[in-house]
Amino acid sequence: MSLEVANDLVIKFNNGDYVDDIEPYFNDILSFFRYLKKYNILDEIELGNIPSRDFDEELWEFVVENGLISNSDYNYLPEEFKNYFLLYELENNYEWVMEYITNNLITDVDKREDGFYLYLKDKEDLSNLFCGSNRDGGARYVAKMVLSEDGLGHDWYFDYNRKPFDTIDELDDTNLTTLRDVIFKEIGNKELSLEDYDSDFFESLSEEQGTEGYFRITAEDITDLLKDQDAINELCKNDLDELGSNLISVYHWAENGAYEDEVYDYVFGGLEEYFEGRIDDVPREVTKTDGSKVTRYDQYIKIRDFQSIIKTFLEDTKGEVYNDSHLDYYGNFIELLVGMINNDEVECINFRVPEYPDWSRTTKNINEMFNDYI
C-alpha cells in the first residue's frame, strides 16, 4: 500500500465507511491506526467514527500516546471515549476542562477564585439530596419544608397539655424574681375568694391568716406559691388568667423554636456533606422593559469538592454508552448528584427526624423569651 492509498482510507474512515471499506483488510481498528501512523497521517482521522464495538482500553491508550486526544472535540468523540477524555484532561489540563464542564455540561455551576458555586434556581431542589421521599415524613420531606419559601412554619410542634407551671418550673432565678414582682403587682394582698379555688394551698393560707372564706397572697407567700403546681395553675385560670395564658404561650413558642432550630441544624448540617457555608444572596441589577433598574438576588451555595464529585462520576462510568453515563445527560449539579445517589456512587443525606423538641433548647428559649411575653 502507498501513501495515496492510506490517504484514501482516511477519507473513507472520516466518511463513516470503516466497517464496509476498511475493516475487511485489517484485523482490527488498532491495526488500521498503526498502519496510518507509519505514513504520519494518523492525526487526520476523526475519532467520532470509531465503531462502539471496537472500543477498549488498549485503543484508548494508543489514542492518548499518539496525541490524538489534543485535537479532539468532546461532542464528536465516541460515547465510550467521552469520560476517558474528561478524566485525561482533569489530570493534564485542569483549568481548561473545568471551564469546559461548567460552561457546557454542568451549566449551573460557576467557578470563582475560591472554588465552585452552585446557582440555585430554587433552593428547595436541595431537598432531593436527602433520603426518603416527599411524603413519608422522613429527612427529605422535612428538608423540603425547611428549604421552601415558607420554611418549617411556626406551629410544627404543639403540646396542648402544657400548663403555666411547666414554664415556671424552667425559669432561672432572674426570671423567677421578675415573675414574683408581676404576681404581687397583680394580686398582692388582695382578697381572693375560696369559692373560686380548690387547692389546699389557698385553704391553708386562709386558716393561717384567719380570713374565713377568702385569702390573700403576700410577698412572703409567692415563693411557696410558685412551688405548688396545683395552686399556681389554678390561680392562672382565675385571677391571673392573662398571665397564665402568657406563660403557656412562652412554652409553646419556646418548644417550636427549639424544634425548628434542631431540624434546621440537621438540614443545613447535612448539606455540609456536599456544600460549604449557608446559601448566599448575590445582588444583580436588572433593567426592566421601561428602562428602570431593579435589584434581583440570585442564590448560590459553595460546593465542597466539585472536582472530586466529577471525577468519581467519570471513573464509575468511563467506557459506558448509556445516556445517564455522561455529564451532559444531567446538565445540572443537583440532578447529577441525585443520579449518583440512585446508582450508589455517593450517599443521600439522612437524619432522624426528632419526635419532640430538645429540652435544653426549650429551657434556653423559655428564659430568653420570658420578658417578651410577661
C-alpha positions as CSV (number, residue, x, y, z in Angstrom):
1,M,0.0,0.0,0.0
2,S,1.1,3.5,-0.7
3,L,0.6,6.9,0.9
4,E,-2.1,7.6,-1.7
5,V,-4.0,4.5,-0.6
6,A,-3.5,5.4,3.1
7,N,-5.0,8.9,2.4
8,D,-7.9,7.4,0.6
9,L,-8.6,5.2,3.6
10,V,-8.5,8.2,5.9
11,I,-11.1,9.9,3.8
12,K,-13.3,6.7,3.8
13,F,-12.9,6.4,7.6
14,N,-13.9,10.0,8.2
15,N,-16.9,9.5,6.0
16,G,-18.0,6.7,8.3
17,D,-17.1,3.8,5.9
18,Y,-14.8,1.9,8.2
19,V,-16.9,-1.3,8.5
20,D,-17.6,-1.7,4.8
21,D,-14.4,-0.4,3.1
22,I,-11.6,-0.7,5.6
23,E,-12.3,-3.4,8.2
24,P,-12.1,-6.3,5.7
25,Y,-8.4,-5.5,5.1
26,F,-7.3,-5.2,8.8
27,N,-7.5,-7.5,11.8
28,D,-8.9,-4.7,14.0
29,I,-9.1,-0.9,14.2
30,L,-5.9,-0.7,16.2
31,S,-4.0,-2.4,13.3
32,F,-5.5,0.2,11.0
33,F,-4.4,3.1,13.1
34,R,-0.9,1.7,13.4
35,Y,-0.9,1.5,9.6
36,L,-1.8,5.1,9.3
37,K,0.8,6.0,11.8
38,K,3.5,4.6,9.5
39,Y,2.5,7.3,7.0
40,N,2.3,10.1,9.6
41,I,-1.3,10.8,8.8
42,L,-2.9,9.3,12.0
43,D,-3.8,12.8,13.3
44,E,-6.1,13.3,10.3
45,I,-8.7,10.8,11.5
46,E,-11.9,11.8,13.2
47,L,-12.2,9.8,16.4
48,G,-16.0,10.1,16.4
49,N,-16.2,7.5,13.6
50,I,-14.7,4.7,15.7
51,P,-17.4,2.0,16.0
52,S,-18.6,1.4,19.6
53,R,-17.9,-2.3,19.4
54,D,-14.2,-1.6,18.7
55,F,-13.5,0.4,21.8
56,D,-11.3,-1.0,24.5
57,E,-8.6,0.3,27.0
58,E,-5.8,-0.6,24.7
59,L,-7.3,1.5,21.9
60,W,-7.7,4.5,24.3
61,E,-4.1,4.2,25.5
62,F,-3.0,4.2,21.8
63,V,-5.0,7.4,21.1
64,V,-3.5,9.2,24.1
65,E,0.0,8.1,23.5
66,N,-0.2,9.4,19.9
67,G,-1.5,12.8,20.8
68,L,-4.9,12.3,19.1
69,I,-6.7,13.5,22.1
70,S,-5.3,17.0,22.0
71,N,-7.2,17.7,18.7
72,S,-10.4,16.2,19.9
73,D,-13.8,17.8,20.4
74,Y,-15.9,16.3,23.2
75,N,-19.1,16.4,21.1
76,Y,-17.6,14.4,18.3
77,L,-15.9,11.7,20.4
78,P,-17.3,8.2,20.6
79,E,-19.6,7.8,23.6
80,E,-17.1,5.3,25.1
81,F,-14.3,7.9,24.9
82,K,-16.1,10.9,26.4
83,N,-15.5,10.2,30.1
84,Y,-12.0,8.9,29.5
85,F,-11.3,12.2,27.7
86,L,-12.6,14.3,30.6
87,L,-10.6,12.2,33.1
88,Y,-7.5,12.7,30.9
89,E,-8.0,16.4,30.8
90,L,-8.5,16.6,34.6
91,E,-5.1,15.2,35.0
92,N,-3.4,17.2,32.2
93,N,-5.4,20.3,31.5
94,Y,-7.4,21.0,34.7
95,E,-8.3,24.7,34.2
96,W,-9.5,24.2,30.7
97,V,-11.6,21.1,31.4
98,M,-13.3,22.5,34.5
99,E,-14.2,25.6,32.5
100,Y,-15.5,23.4,29.7
101,I,-17.6,21.3,32.1
102,T,-19.2,24.3,33.8
103,N,-19.8,26.1,30.5
104,N,-21.2,23.2,28.5
105,L,-22.0,20.1,30.6
106,I,-23.0,21.1,34.2
107,T,-24.1,24.6,33.5
108,D,-25.5,25.8,36.9
109,V,-22.0,25.8,38.5
110,D,-19.9,29.0,38.5
111,K,-16.1,28.9,39.1
112,R,-14.8,31.6,41.4
113,E,-11.4,32.3,42.8
114,D,-12.1,30.4,46.0
115,G,-14.0,27.4,44.4
116,F,-17.1,26.3,42.6
117,Y,-20.6,27.7,43.4
118,L,-24.0,26.2,42.6
119,Y,-26.6,28.5,41.3
120,L,-29.9,27.7,42.9
121,K,-32.9,28.4,40.7
122,D,-35.0,27.0,43.6
123,K,-33.2,26.1,46.9
124,E,-36.0,23.6,47.6
125,D,-34.3,21.4,44.9
126,L,-31.5,20.7,47.5
127,S,-34.1,18.5,49.4
128,N,-33.7,15.9,46.6
129,L,-30.3,15.1,48.1
130,F,-31.9,13.8,51.3
131,C,-33.0,10.2,51.9
132,G,-36.7,9.2,51.7
133,S,-39.5,10.8,49.7
134,N,-41.5,14.0,49.7
135,R,-44.4,12.3,51.6
136,D,-43.1,9.9,54.2
137,G,-42.3,12.4,56.9
138,G,-38.6,11.5,56.7
139,A,-35.4,13.5,56.1
140,R,-36.4,14.6,52.5
141,Y,-39.9,15.6,53.5
142,V,-38.6,17.8,56.3
143,A,-35.8,19.2,54.3
144,K,-38.2,20.2,51.6
145,M,-40.2,22.1,54.1
146,V,-37.2,23.8,55.6
147,L,-35.9,24.9,52.2
148,S,-39.2,26.1,50.9
149,E,-40.1,29.8,50.9
150,D,-42.4,29.3,53.9
151,G,-39.9,27.4,55.9
152,L,-40.9,24.8,58.5
153,G,-43.6,27.1,60.0
154,H,-44.2,28.3,63.5
155,D,-46.7,25.7,64.6
156,W,-44.9,22.5,63.8
157,Y,-45.0,21.2,67.3
158,F,-47.6,21.9,69.9
159,D,-48.3,20.2,73.2
160,Y,-51.9,21.0,74.3
161,N,-51.2,19.7,77.8
162,R,-48.8,22.4,78.8
163,K,-49.8,24.4,82.0
164,P,-48.4,27.6,83.4
165,F,-46.3,25.7,86.0
166,D,-44.4,23.9,83.2
167,T,-43.0,27.3,82.2
168,I,-42.4,28.4,85.8
169,D,-40.5,25.2,86.5
170,E,-37.9,26.1,83.8
171,L,-37.3,29.7,84.8
172,D,-33.9,30.8,86.1
173,D,-33.5,32.9,89.2
174,T,-33.7,36.3,87.4
175,N,-36.9,35.4,85.6
176,L,-38.4,34.0,88.8
177,T,-37.7,37.3,90.6
178,T,-39.5,39.1,87.7
179,L,-42.4,36.7,87.9
180,R,-42.8,37.2,91.7
181,D,-42.9,41.0,91.1
182,V,-45.6,40.6,88.4
183,I,-47.8,38.4,90.5
184,F,-47.6,40.6,93.6
185,K,-48.4,43.7,91.4
186,E,-51.5,41.9,90.1
187,I,-52.9,40.3,93.2
188,G,-50.6,41.1,96.1
189,N,-52.6,41.5,99.4
190,K,-55.9,41.4,97.5
191,E,-58.9,39.5,98.9
192,L,-59.4,36.3,96.8
193,S,-62.5,34.1,97.4
194,L,-62.0,30.5,98.4
195,E,-65.2,29.7,96.4
196,D,-63.1,30.1,93.2
197,Y,-60.3,27.7,94.4
198,D,-60.0,24.1,95.4
199,S,-56.3,23.9,96.2
200,D,-55.2,23.0,99.7
201,F,-52.5,25.7,99.5
202,F,-55.2,28.5,99.5
203,E,-57.2,26.8,102.2
204,S,-54.1,26.7,104.4
205,L,-53.4,30.4,103.7
206,S,-56.9,31.3,104.8
207,E,-56.5,29.3,108.0
208,E,-53.1,30.9,108.8
209,Q,-54.5,34.4,108.0
210,G,-57.7,33.8,109.9
211,T,-59.7,35.0,106.9
212,E,-62.7,32.7,106.6
213,G,-63.9,32.4,103.0
214,Y,-61.1,34.2,101.4
215,F,-57.3,34.6,101.5
216,R,-54.5,37.0,100.5
217,I,-51.2,36.4,98.7
218,T,-48.4,38.3,100.5
219,A,-44.9,38.9,99.2
220,E,-43.7,36.1,101.6
221,D,-46.2,33.6,100.2
222,I,-45.2,33.9,96.5
223,T,-42.1,31.8,96.7
224,D,-44.1,28.9,98.1
225,L,-46.9,29.5,95.7
226,L,-44.5,29.1,92.7
227,K,-43.5,25.7,94.0
228,D,-47.1,24.4,94.3
229,Q,-48.1,23.1,90.9
230,D,-51.8,22.8,91.5
231,A,-52.1,26.2,93.2
232,I,-50.3,28.2,90.6
233,N,-52.1,26.5,87.7
234,E,-55.5,27.1,89.4
235,L,-54.6,30.8,90.1
236,C,-53.6,31.3,86.5
237,K,-57.0,30.1,85.3
238,N,-58.8,32.6,87.5
239,D,-57.5,35.8,88.9
240,L,-54.2,35.5,86.9
241,D,-55.8,34.2,83.7
242,E,-53.9,36.6,81.4
243,L,-50.6,35.7,83.0
244,G,-51.4,32.0,82.7
245,S,-52.2,32.4,79.0
246,N,-48.9,34.2,78.5
247,L,-46.9,31.6,80.4
248,I,-48.4,28.8,78.2
249,S,-47.6,30.9,75.1
250,V,-44.0,31.2,76.2
251,Y,-43.7,27.4,76.5
252,H,-45.4,26.9,73.1
253,W,-43.1,29.3,71.2
254,A,-40.0,28.1,73.1
255,E,-40.8,24.5,72.1
256,N,-41.5,25.4,68.5
257,G,-38.3,27.5,68.3
258,A,-36.3,24.6,69.8
259,Y,-37.8,22.1,67.4
260,E,-37.3,24.3,64.4
261,D,-33.7,25.2,65.3
262,E,-32.8,21.5,65.8
263,V,-34.4,20.5,62.5
264,Y,-32.7,23.4,60.7
265,D,-29.4,22.3,62.1
266,Y,-30.0,18.8,60.8
267,V,-30.9,20.0,57.3
268,F,-28.1,22.5,56.9
269,G,-25.6,20.4,58.8
270,G,-26.5,17.5,56.4
271,L,-25.9,19.8,53.4
272,E,-22.3,20.2,54.6
273,E,-21.7,16.8,53.1
274,Y,-21.6,18.4,49.7
275,F,-21.5,22.1,50.4
276,E,-19.8,24.7,52.5
277,G,-21.5,27.6,54.4
278,R,-25.0,28.8,54.0
279,I,-26.9,30.0,51.0
280,D,-25.7,33.4,49.7
281,D,-28.0,36.0,48.1
282,V,-26.0,37.7,45.4
283,P,-27.4,41.1,44.1
284,R,-27.8,41.6,40.4
285,E,-29.0,44.7,38.7
286,V,-31.7,44.2,36.1
287,T,-33.1,46.6,33.5
288,K,-36.9,46.4,33.1
289,T,-38.7,47.0,29.9
290,D,-39.5,50.6,30.8
291,G,-35.8,51.3,31.3
292,S,-35.8,51.4,35.1
293,K,-33.4,49.3,37.1
294,V,-34.2,46.9,39.9
295,T,-32.0,44.7,42.1
296,R,-32.6,41.0,41.9
297,Y,-31.0,38.4,44.2
298,D,-29.6,35.1,42.9
299,Q,-28.9,32.4,45.4
300,Y,-25.7,30.4,45.4
301,I,-24.0,27.9,47.7
302,K,-20.4,26.8,47.6
303,I,-19.7,23.2,46.5
304,R,-17.4,21.5,48.9
305,D,-15.4,19.4,46.4
306,F,-16.8,19.8,42.9
307,Q,-13.7,18.2,41.2
308,S,-13.9,15.1,43.4
309,I,-17.6,14.5,42.6
310,I,-17.0,14.9,38.9
311,K,-14.0,12.6,39.0
312,T,-16.0,10.0,40.9
313,F,-18.7,10.1,38.4
314,L,-16.3,9.8,35.4
315,E,-14.4,6.9,37.0
316,D,-17.5,5.0,37.7
317,T,-19.0,5.4,34.2
318,K,-16.0,5.5,31.9
319,G,-16.4,3.4,28.8
320,E,-20.2,3.2,29.2
321,V,-22.6,4.3,26.4
322,Y,-25.8,4.8,28.3
323,N,-27.3,8.3,28.3
324,D,-27.0,8.7,32.1
325,S,-23.3,7.8,31.9
326,H,-22.4,11.3,30.6
327,L,-22.4,14.7,32.4
328,D,-24.4,16.4,29.6
329,Y,-27.3,14.0,30.3
330,Y,-27.9,15.7,33.6
331,G,-27.0,19.3,32.8
332,N,-27.2,20.5,36.4
333,F,-25.4,19.6,39.6
334,I,-28.3,18.5,41.7
335,E,-29.6,16.1,39.1
336,L,-26.1,14.7,38.7
337,L,-25.8,14.1,42.5
338,V,-29.3,12.5,42.5
339,G,-28.2,10.2,39.7
340,M,-25.1,9.2,41.6
341,I,-27.2,8.6,44.8
342,N,-29.5,6.4,42.8
343,N,-26.5,4.4,41.4
344,D,-24.9,4.1,44.9
345,E,-21.9,6.2,43.9
346,V,-22.5,8.7,46.7
347,E,-24.9,8.6,49.7
348,C,-28.0,10.5,50.3
349,I,-28.1,12.8,53.3
350,N,-30.0,11.4,56.2
351,F,-31.0,12.2,59.7
352,R,-33.6,11.1,62.2
353,V,-36.5,13.5,62.4
354,P,-36.9,14.3,66.1
355,E,-40.3,13.5,67.7
356,Y,-40.0,16.1,70.4
357,P,-38.2,19.4,70.9
358,D,-34.9,19.3,72.7
359,W,-35.4,20.0,76.4
360,S,-32.2,22.1,76.8
361,R,-33.0,24.2,73.8
362,T,-36.6,24.7,75.0
363,T,-35.4,25.8,78.5
364,K,-32.9,28.2,77.0
365,N,-35.7,29.7,74.8
366,I,-38.1,30.0,77.7
367,N,-35.7,32.1,79.7
368,E,-34.7,34.2,76.7
369,M,-38.3,34.8,75.6
370,F,-39.8,35.3,79.0
371,N,-39.7,39.1,79.2
372,D,-41.2,39.4,75.8
373,Y,-44.4,37.8,77.0
374,I,-44.7,38.7,80.7
